Amino acid sequence: MFLPTACATLRMSACGIVSSMRYFQLSRRFFGFTQTFKSKSMKIAVLGAGGRTGTTLSFFLKHCSLIDELAIYDVTPVCHVALELNHIDTKCRVAAGVPGDEGLKSVLQDSKIVVITAGLQSPDGSNQNDILTTNAQILAYYVLNVIKHSPRAIVAVATSPINQLIPMAGELYKRYGIFDYNRLFGITTLDCVRANTFAAEILGLEPECLVVPVIGGSCPRTRIPLFSQTQPCNEFTNEEISKLTYAVRMAEEEVTKEYNGMEKASVAMGFAAARFCMSLCKGLQDQRGVVECAYVRSCVLPEVTYLTAPVELGPDGIQRHLGIPPLTNYECKLLGEAIPIIKNSIRIGETLALGPRVTSTEICPTYHDDCDQEISRNLRITSVRPSSCSPS
């Protein structure tokens, strides 16, 4: 069974692989350093800027002092959005591409980061297979244009369902021989934003002061907020952690209910996507210690080839994988339940790109060294000792 091995690998071990200082000081086995370069002119492209999420994202990015140019595009005209954004008195210039291949080309050329928010939402009563098929076609169209016009751009996808679409996009890159594992992200920042907010209410702290890592995937049954790893403190009871986890997992459904089943959390998603994009900008400028959780190609858990986990960002996207911090028994149980769902989602996504008769070549290596054997002899998962909390 994968679970004892995975959970044992994730705990604090006597071999010194995992440090207890902070959740992002983890096993160096999975650290992957990339070639670095500093970005001089920061151009960001937003594809799907006509939707609520894309417009909100563009609004927040216009305020970012790190961005020199914001290029927006949608299949319907977004010139009015660009005009209004340019009235905001910040240095970032906003340009809109006209619908069509030439307009999309002008938006993508010289872009350092491409954020894709285009796609259908999945309100209550909708056919999820139809949503997946449609959004896969939309994402494939944009990804192929990114490959054509800006192959070195970092691509961050907010189009759902993330669990399936990121593996599909990865296979499309591989088809053209230019896939870079470190430059493709599924944005899961909204889960972290919600976890921070809900945890702050319990602790009596400001949400901006908290960091709650979220691992797993991007659907309710696979997202796993690690409240035991909340920084700077994690003084929660087991009952509070259970309720907080449920709140994070079901937050999207609660918002959809408030919209009478017709909308999703597009405004909050726009904010979360903007925060993630700003972190990418900081990484491109070689700022140190920029850490975000994202759904990426990863071998942190050998059982799955894609996973949401903390990564440190740098000039080429992922500077290094930070693994998964020590898990409590409860969190390990949630991870065990999520892994089969994530594996199936990956398979579906790869099939969308390759067809049913072709199998992806993506695999993760398994390790059998002395340290692994020592870890396996002790399968006990220990909770991290809570640090003191001081309400603001």
Secondary structure as GFF3:
##gff-version 3
##sequence-region A 1 392
A	DSSP	alpha_helix	2	10	.	.	.	ID=ss1
A	DSSP	three_ten_helix	28	30	.	.	.	ID=ss2
A	DSSP	beta_strand	43	47	.	.	.	ID=ss3
A	DSSP	alpha_helix	52	62	.	.	.	ID=ss4
A	DSSP	beta_strand	69	73	.	.	.	ID=ss5
A	DSSP	alpha_helix	79	85	.	.	.	ID=ss6
A	DSSP	beta_strand	93	96	.	.	.	ID=ss7
A	DSSP	alpha_helix	101	108	.	.	.	ID=ss8
A	DSSP	beta_strand	113	116	.	.	.	ID=ss9
A	DSSP	alpha_helix	128	149	.	.	.	ID=ss10
A	DSSP	beta_strand	154	157	.	.	.	ID=ss11
A	DSSP	alpha_helix	162	175	.	.	.	ID=ss12
A	DSSP	three_ten_helix	181	183	.	.	.	ID=ss13
A	DSSP	beta_strand	184	187	.	.	.	ID=ss14
A	DSSP	alpha_helix	189	203	.	.	.	ID=ss15
A	DSSP	three_ten_helix	207	209	.	.	.	ID=ss16
A	DSSP	beta_strand	214	216	.	.	.	ID=ss17
A	DSSP	beta_strand	223	225	.	.	.	ID=ss18
A	DSSP	three_ten_helix	227	229	.	.	.	ID=ss19
A	DSSP	alpha_helix	238	258	.	.	.	ID=ss20
A	DSSP	alpha_helix	266	284	.	.	.	ID=ss21
A	DSSP	beta_strand	291	297	.	.	.	ID=ss22
A	DSSP	beta_strand	306	314	.	.	.	ID=ss23
A	DSSP	beta_strand	317	321	.	.	.	ID=ss24
A	DSSP	alpha_helix	329	354	.	.	.	ID=ss25
A	DSSP	alpha_helix	370	376	.	.	.	ID=ss26
###
